[in-house]
Amino acid sequence: MTLQETNFFKEFCNTANNMYQHGWDERNGGNITLLLDKKEIEAVSDVTKVKRSIPMIFDASELAGEYFLVTGSGKYFKNIKEAPEKNIGLIRVQENGKNIDLLWGLEDGAVPTSELPSHFMSHIARLKVDDKHRVVMHCHATHFLAMTFTHDLSERELTRTLWQMCTECLVVFPEGVSVIPWMVPGTNQIGEATAEKMADTRLIVWPFHGVYGTGRDLDETFGLIETAEKAAEVYTFVQAQGGVKQCITDQDLLDLADAFGVTPKAGYLN
């Protein structure tokens, strides 16, 4: 079996295509990194052959020796499924943490997403609270992005609104959503702010930009963002129809949490 024949590779490409089809990743907007199982990747790829070494602006020594599938900088999600070798790459973090080995893909001199430092910081943060964590996903989910212009950006209030828009939301992200201030993307500063929030939540809002989601696999992470985005879309429709006249109550949400065995973020329900 080759790398491109593995289920995780096919799922990575399909997920990127689904994100594009949803309208979340226009042009080269958005990025994905998937932390791979060492034994699985070493069974399907010659990891002794390094195409080139690529420097980073972040010391990722905590991830030394780890393998990732990653989307490329400036690459369009719409092209990944048909030409993965040009648009994504298989990388390994060097022992010094300041360089990565490109083992496959990213042809014609392409490099990983400029958000790679932010991704690595979030991987490190999530692995400290969940050793089964594997995925970081960034996109420009349309309605969620629009909400950041019109809704109170208090984490509590934003979370409560999303929970009230769709019954499943509390079950899917009981820890709520986090928000960071607007920052220039591709910097260590935005990565550090995002990673700090990752200690408590899996979904981080970048106001006027997009969202960062994390999870144990591609389906879970895609579904997390998809659920929040659906709630944001419902919110948009509700506002256009004149605003809320009735909604899921706090008692309803408490009953829901009890039924599904989840614990809502402390202090978010009255």
C-alpha positions as CSV (number, residue, x, y, z in Angstrom):
1,M,0.0,0.0,0.0
2,T,1.2,3.5,-0.8
3,L,0.6,6.7,1.1
4,Q,-2.1,7.8,-1.3
5,E,-3.9,4.6,-0.9
6,T,-4.3,4.9,2.9
7,N,-7.7,5.7,4.4
8,F,-6.3,8.7,6.3
9,F,-4.9,10.2,3.1
10,K,-8.1,9.8,1.2
11,E,-10.1,11.2,4.1
12,F,-7.8,14.2,4.4
13,C,-8.3,15.0,0.7
14,N,-12.1,14.4,0.9
15,T,-12.4,16.6,4.0
16,A,-10.5,19.5,2.3
17,N,-12.9,19.1,-0.7
18,N,-15.9,19.1,1.6
19,M,-14.7,22.3,3.3
20,Y,-14.3,24.0,-0.1
21,Q,-17.8,22.8,-1.2
22,H,-19.3,24.3,2.0
23,G,-17.8,27.6,1.0
24,W,-15.5,27.8,4.0
25,D,-12.2,27.8,2.2
26,E,-12.2,30.3,-0.7
27,R,-9.0,30.6,-2.8
28,N,-6.2,29.6,-0.5
29,G,-8.1,30.3,2.7
30,G,-7.9,27.8,5.5
31,N,-5.5,25.0,6.5
32,I,-5.5,21.5,8.0
33,T,-2.8,19.5,9.8
34,L,-3.3,15.8,10.7
35,L,-1.0,14.2,13.3
36,L,-0.1,10.7,12.0
37,D,0.6,7.4,13.7
38,K,4.4,6.8,13.3
39,K,4.1,3.0,12.7
40,E,1.3,3.6,10.2
41,I,3.2,6.2,8.2
42,E,6.5,4.3,8.3
43,A,4.8,1.3,6.8
44,V,3.7,3.1,3.7
45,S,6.4,5.7,3.1
46,D,10.2,5.7,2.9
47,V,10.8,8.2,5.7
48,T,14.6,8.0,5.2
49,K,14.3,10.1,2.0
50,V,14.0,13.8,2.7
51,K,13.1,16.0,-0.2
52,R,14.2,19.2,1.5
53,S,14.4,20.9,4.9
54,I,12.2,23.8,5.7
55,P,12.8,26.3,8.5
56,M,10.1,27.6,10.9
57,I,9.6,30.7,13.0
58,F,8.5,28.5,16.0
59,D,10.4,26.0,18.1
60,A,8.3,22.8,17.8
61,S,10.7,20.6,19.7
62,E,7.8,19.2,21.8
63,L,6.7,17.5,18.5
64,A,10.1,16.3,17.5
65,G,9.9,13.2,15.3
66,E,6.2,13.5,14.7
67,Y,4.7,13.2,11.2
68,F,1.9,15.3,9.8
69,L,-0.1,15.7,6.7
70,V,-0.4,19.4,6.0
71,T,-2.0,21.8,3.5
72,G,0.3,24.0,1.5
73,S,0.8,27.8,1.7
74,G,-1.1,29.6,-1.1
75,K,-2.7,26.3,-2.2
76,Y,-6.4,26.2,-3.1
77,F,-8.5,23.6,-1.3
78,K,-10.5,23.0,-4.5
79,N,-7.3,21.5,-6.1
80,I,-6.3,19.1,-3.3
81,K,-8.4,16.1,-4.3
82,E,-7.3,16.1,-7.9
83,A,-3.6,17.0,-7.4
84,P,-2.6,16.3,-3.8
85,E,1.1,16.0,-4.5
86,K,1.1,19.7,-5.4
87,N,-1.1,21.0,-2.7
88,I,-0.4,19.0,0.5
89,G,2.7,17.5,2.0
90,L,3.9,14.8,4.4
91,I,6.3,16.4,6.9
92,R,8.3,15.4,10.0
93,V,9.5,17.8,12.8
94,Q,13.3,17.7,13.1
95,E,14.8,17.0,16.5
96,N,15.9,20.7,16.8
97,G,12.2,21.7,16.5
98,K,13.1,24.6,14.3
99,N,13.0,22.8,10.9
100,I,10.8,20.3,9.3
101,D,11.6,17.5,6.8
102,L,9.5,17.4,3.7
103,L,9.1,13.7,2.9
104,W,6.4,13.8,0.2
105,G,4.3,16.3,-1.8
106,L,4.4,20.1,-1.9
107,E,6.0,19.9,-5.3
108,D,7.6,22.8,-7.3
109,G,9.1,24.4,-4.2
110,A,5.8,24.7,-2.2
111,V,5.9,25.0,1.5
112,P,3.4,24.2,4.4
113,T,0.7,26.7,5.4
114,S,1.9,29.9,6.9
115,E,-0.3,29.0,9.9
116,L,1.9,26.0,10.7
117,P,3.3,27.5,13.9
118,S,-0.2,28.2,15.1
119,H,-1.2,24.6,14.3
120,F,1.8,23.2,16.1
121,M,1.1,25.3,19.2
122,S,-2.5,24.1,19.2
123,H,-1.4,20.5,18.7
124,I,0.9,20.8,21.7
125,A,-1.8,22.4,23.9
126,R,-4.5,19.8,23.0
127,L,-2.2,16.8,23.5
128,K,-1.6,18.0,27.0
129,V,-5.3,17.6,27.8
130,D,-6.2,14.8,25.3
131,D,-3.6,12.2,24.2
132,K,-6.0,11.1,21.5
133,H,-6.0,14.5,19.8
134,R,-4.9,14.5,16.2
135,V,-6.4,17.3,14.1
136,V,-6.2,21.1,13.8
137,M,-8.5,22.7,11.2
138,H,-8.8,26.4,10.3
139,C,-11.4,27.8,7.9
140,H,-13.6,30.8,7.2
141,A,-17.0,29.4,8.1
142,T,-19.3,32.0,6.5
143,H,-22.1,32.6,9.0
144,F,-19.9,32.1,12.0
145,L,-17.5,34.8,10.5
146,A,-20.5,37.1,10.0
147,M,-21.6,36.7,13.6
148,T,-18.4,38.3,14.8
149,F,-19.4,41.6,13.3
150,T,-22.9,41.8,14.9
151,H,-22.9,39.7,18.0
152,D,-21.4,40.4,21.5
153,L,-18.0,38.7,21.4
154,S,-18.2,37.7,25.1
155,E,-17.4,34.0,25.1
156,R,-20.3,33.3,27.4
157,E,-22.8,35.2,25.4
158,L,-21.6,33.8,22.0
159,T,-21.7,30.3,23.4
160,R,-25.2,30.7,24.8
161,T,-26.5,32.0,21.5
162,L,-25.1,29.0,19.6
163,W,-26.4,26.6,22.2
164,Q,-29.9,28.1,21.8
165,M,-29.9,27.9,18.0
166,C,-29.7,24.2,17.6
167,T,-30.4,21.5,20.2
168,E,-27.3,19.4,19.3
169,C,-24.9,22.3,20.0
170,L,-24.6,21.8,23.7
171,V,-24.0,18.1,23.2
172,V,-21.3,18.7,20.5
173,F,-19.4,21.5,22.3
174,P,-20.5,21.6,26.0
175,E,-17.2,23.4,26.9
176,G,-18.4,26.3,24.7
177,V,-16.4,28.4,22.2
178,S,-13.5,30.7,22.9
179,V,-12.6,34.1,21.3
180,I,-9.3,35.9,20.8
181,P,-8.8,39.5,19.7
182,W,-8.2,40.2,16.1
183,M,-4.5,39.6,15.2
184,V,-2.3,39.4,12.2
185,P,-2.4,35.8,10.9
186,G,0.7,33.7,10.4
187,T,2.4,35.1,13.5
188,N,3.6,33.4,16.7
189,Q,1.4,35.8,18.6
190,I,-1.9,34.6,17.1
191,G,-0.7,31.0,17.6
192,E,0.1,31.6,21.3
193,A,-3.3,33.3,21.9
194,T,-5.1,30.4,20.2
195,A,-3.1,27.7,22.0
196,E,-3.8,29.3,25.4
197,K,-7.5,28.9,24.7
198,M,-7.1,25.3,23.6
199,A,-6.5,24.2,27.1
200,D,-10.2,24.5,27.7
201,T,-12.0,24.5,24.4
202,R,-11.8,22.9,21.0
203,L,-13.3,25.7,19.0
204,I,-11.7,29.1,18.9
205,V,-13.2,32.1,17.1
206,W,-10.8,34.5,15.2
207,P,-13.1,37.6,14.9
208,F,-13.5,39.0,11.3
209,H,-11.4,36.0,10.1
210,G,-12.6,32.5,10.9
211,V,-12.4,29.7,13.3
212,Y,-9.9,27.1,14.6
213,G,-11.3,23.6,15.5
214,T,-9.5,20.6,16.9
215,G,-10.4,17.0,17.4
216,R,-9.5,13.3,17.6
217,D,-10.0,12.7,13.9
218,L,-11.0,14.6,10.7
219,D,-14.7,13.7,11.0
220,E,-15.0,14.9,14.6
221,T,-13.3,18.2,13.8
222,F,-15.2,18.8,10.6
223,G,-18.4,18.0,12.5
224,L,-17.5,20.4,15.3
225,I,-17.1,23.3,13.0
226,E,-20.1,22.3,10.9
227,T,-22.4,22.2,13.9
228,A,-21.3,25.7,15.1
229,E,-21.6,27.0,11.6
230,K,-25.1,25.6,11.2
231,A,-26.1,27.3,14.5
232,A,-24.6,30.6,13.2
233,E,-26.6,30.2,10.0
234,V,-29.8,29.7,12.0
235,Y,-28.9,32.8,14.0
236,T,-28.6,34.7,10.8
237,F,-32.0,33.6,9.6
238,V,-33.6,34.3,13.0
239,Q,-32.2,37.9,13.0
240,A,-33.4,38.4,9.4
241,Q,-36.9,37.3,10.5
242,G,-37.1,39.8,13.3
243,G,-35.1,38.3,16.1
244,V,-35.8,35.7,18.8
245,K,-39.4,35.4,20.2
246,Q,-38.9,32.0,21.9
247,C,-35.9,29.7,22.3
248,I,-34.4,26.8,24.2
249,T,-34.4,27.8,27.9
250,D,-31.6,27.3,30.3
251,Q,-33.6,24.6,32.1
252,D,-34.0,22.9,28.7
253,L,-30.3,23.0,28.2
254,L,-29.7,21.6,31.7
255,D,-32.1,18.8,31.0
256,L,-30.4,18.1,27.7
257,A,-27.0,18.0,29.4
258,D,-28.3,15.5,31.9
259,A,-29.8,13.3,29.2
260,F,-26.6,13.2,27.2
261,G,-24.2,13.0,30.1
262,V,-22.3,16.2,29.2
263,T,-21.2,19.1,31.5
264,P,-21.9,22.6,30.3
265,K,-19.2,25.2,30.8
266,A,-19.5,26.4,34.4
267,G,-21.3,29.7,34.8
268,Y,-22.8,29.7,31.3
269,L,-26.3,28.6,32.3
270,N,-28.5,30.4,34.8
